[in-house]
């Protein structure tokens, strides 16, 4: 029997992965809280559609500027509109996110989400989410359910 446990993925792990991908591009503008909110929304939606399970368990809500994971928003609000600095984020959380590495299909999915959507500004991503059913059909400040995400994103890939 294998006693090793897979570390549970949190929204912070996913956000940190996107920050590292963005840092590797060597583009000066960086990645903001608003943009990360949209990227984790797409990652969660596509993960549900392709694999039938959530990528992370943190609650997602419909806010004025699109889908938001309140836990992540609260933690990243420290950065304001400035790019998220991974070292500062890890100091704020009190643990190192860089130790978590995605592999296999999940890594491929995250890389694909970033490759396809990371090129867009936070505002463009916000406009995109505002046209999509999960945000449009959820009252502000209410939860965007995994079942709603799965149904919508499954229709986009099928």
C-alpha positions in Angstrom: 0.0 0.0 0.0 1.3 3.5 -0.9 1.3 5.7 2.2 2.4 8.9 0.3 -0.3 11.4 0.1 -0.8 13.8 -2.8 -0.8 17.3 -1.5 -4.2 18.9 -2.0 -4.2 21.6 -4.6 -5.3 25.1 -3.4 -6.1 28.1 -5.4 -2.8 29.6 -4.2 -0.9 26.8 -5.9 -2.6 27.4 -9.2 -2.1 31.2 -8.9 1.6 30.7 -8.0 2.0 28.4 -11.1 0.5 31.1 -13.3 2.8 33.8 -11.7 5.8 31.6 -12.4 4.8 31.1 -16.0 4.3 34.8 -16.4 7.7 35.6 -14.8 9.3 33.2 -17.2 8.0 35.2 -20.2 10.2 38.1 -19.1 7.5 40.7 -19.8 7.7 43.8 -17.6 4.0 44.2 -16.8 3.6 41.2 -14.5 0.3 39.6 -13.5 -2.2 41.2 -11.2 -4.8 40.0 -8.8 -7.6 40.7 -11.3 -5.9 38.7 -14.1 -5.1 35.8 -11.7 -8.8 35.7 -10.7 -9.8 35.1 -14.3 -7.0 32.6 -15.1 -8.0 30.4 -12.0 -11.6 30.7 -13.1 -10.7 29.3 -16.6 -8.4 26.6 -15.0 -11.2 25.5 -12.7 -13.8 25.4 -15.5 -11.7 23.5 -17.9 -10.5 21.1 -15.2 -14.1 20.3 -14.4 -15.0 19.8 -18.0 -12.1 17.6 -18.9 -11.6 15.6 -15.8 -14.9 15.9 -13.9 -13.4 17.0 -10.7 -12.5 20.5 -9.3 -8.9 21.6 -9.5 -9.1 23.3 -6.1 -11.8 23.4 -3.4 -11.9 27.2 -2.7 -15.3 28.9 -3.3 -15.7 31.0 -6.4 -18.2 33.9 -6.5 -19.7 36.3 -9.1 -18.4 39.8 -8.4 -18.7 43.1 -10.3 -15.5 42.5 -12.2 -16.2 38.9 -12.9 -15.5 35.5 -11.2 -13.5 35.8 -8.0 -12.1 33.3 -5.5 -12.6 35.4 -2.3 -9.8 33.6 -0.4 -7.3 34.4 -3.2 -8.7 38.0 -3.6 -8.3 38.7 0.1 -4.7 37.4 0.2 -3.7 39.3 -3.0 -5.4 42.5 -2.2 -2.2 43.5 -0.5 -0.7 44.0 -4.0 -3.5 46.4 -5.1 -3.3 46.9 -8.9 0.4 46.0 -8.9 1.8 42.7 -10.2 1.9 39.8 -7.7 5.3 39.1 -6.4 5.7 35.4 -5.6 8.3 35.9 -2.8 6.0 38.4 -1.1 3.0 36.2 -1.5 4.8 33.2 0.0 5.9 35.4 2.9 2.3 36.5 3.4 1.1 32.9 3.3 3.9 31.7 5.5 4.9 28.8 3.3 6.6 28.1 0.0 4.3 27.6 -3.0 7.3 26.8 -5.3 7.5 23.3 -3.7 4.3 22.3 -5.4 4.7 21.1 -9.0 2.0 20.1 -11.3 2.5 17.0 -13.5 0.8 15.2 -16.3 -2.7 16.2 -17.6 -3.1 18.9 -15.0 0.2 20.6 -15.9 -0.8 20.4 -19.6 -4.2 21.9 -18.8 -2.7 24.8 -16.8 0.0 25.4 -19.5 -2.7 25.5 -22.2 -4.9 27.9 -20.2 -2.0 30.2 -19.7 -0.8 29.9 -23.3 -4.3 30.7 -24.7 -5.4 33.3 -22.2 -2.4 34.7 -20.5 -1.7 36.9 -23.4 -4.9 38.9 -22.7 -5.1 41.9 -20.3 -7.1 41.6 -17.1 -9.7 43.8 -18.6 -10.1 41.7 -21.7 -10.4 38.6 -19.6 -13.0 40.3 -17.4 -15.0 41.2 -20.6 -14.8 37.6 -21.7 -16.1 36.3 -18.4 -19.0 38.8 -18.4 -20.3 37.2 -21.6 -20.1 33.6 -20.2 -23.0 31.8 -18.6 -21.5 31.0 -15.2 -21.0 34.7 -14.3 -24.1 36.0 -16.2 -26.5 33.5 -14.5 -25.1 34.0 -10.9 -26.3 36.9 -8.8 -23.5 39.1 -7.5 -21.7 37.9 -4.4 -23.2 34.5 -4.8 -21.3 31.2 -5.4 -20.5 30.1 -9.0 -21.0 26.4 -8.4 -18.8 23.7 -9.8 -21.8 22.2 -11.5 -22.5 25.4 -13.4 -18.8 25.7 -14.4 -18.7 22.0 -15.5 -21.9 22.4 -17.6 -20.7 25.6 -19.3 -17.1 24.5 -20.0 -18.2 21.0 -21.1 -20.4 22.7 -23.7 -17.3 24.7 -24.9 -15.1 21.7 -25.5 -17.7 19.3 -26.9 
